[in-house]
Amino acid sequence: MEKKDIDVKLEQTKRLLDAFAYLSPAEIKAFTDAIVGAATMNRLVNAARRDDDEPSGPSKATA
């Protein structure tokens, strides 16, 4: 990775951390829970696709 790319990612990380300073602990937990939930759903959908299955349930329309 080039130094410029690293500098951009570092700046983005600093901005994200600055934004977290204004959130309450409950808001931070909700934000991280949403990220974990989205990552889990993504893994489940990808696993279903690897098994040649179609995702079922509400996510089928958006997958």
SVG drawing of the C-alpha trace seen along z (x, -y; Angstrom):
<svg xmlns="http://www.w3.org/2000/svg" viewBox="-39 -15 44 41">
<polyline fill="none" stroke="black" stroke-width="0.4" points="0.0,0.0 1.3,-3.4 2.1,-6.0 -0.6,-8.3 -3.2,-5.5 -2.1,-4.9 -2.3,-8.6 -5.9,-8.7 -6.9,-5.7 -5.3,-7.1 -7.2,-10.4 -10.4,-8.6 -9.8,-6.6 -9.0,-9.8 -12.3,-11.3 -14.3,-8.2 -12.7,-8.2 -13.5,-12.0 -17.1,-11.3 -17.3,-8.6 -16.3,-11.2 -19.8,-12.8 -21.8,-9.5 -23.1,-8.1 -22.1,-4.5 -25.5,-3.3 -25.1,-4.9 -21.7,-3.4 -23.0,0.0 -25.9,-0.3 -23.5,-1.3 -21.1,1.6 -24.0,4.1 -25.3,2.9 -21.9,3.5 -21.5,6.9 -25.1,7.8 -24.4,6.7 -21.1,8.6 -22.9,11.7 -25.7,11.4 -23.1,11.0 -21.2,14.1 -24.5,16.1 -25.5,14.9 -22.0,15.7 -22.1,19.2 -25.5,19.9 -24.2,18.8 -21.2,21.0 -23.6,23.9 -25.6,23.0 -28.5,22.1 -30.6,18.9 -30.9,16.8 -34.3,17.2 -36.3,14.7 -36.6,11.0 -33.0,10.6 -33.8,12.6 -35.3,9.5 -32.2,7.4 -29.5,10.1"/>
</svg>
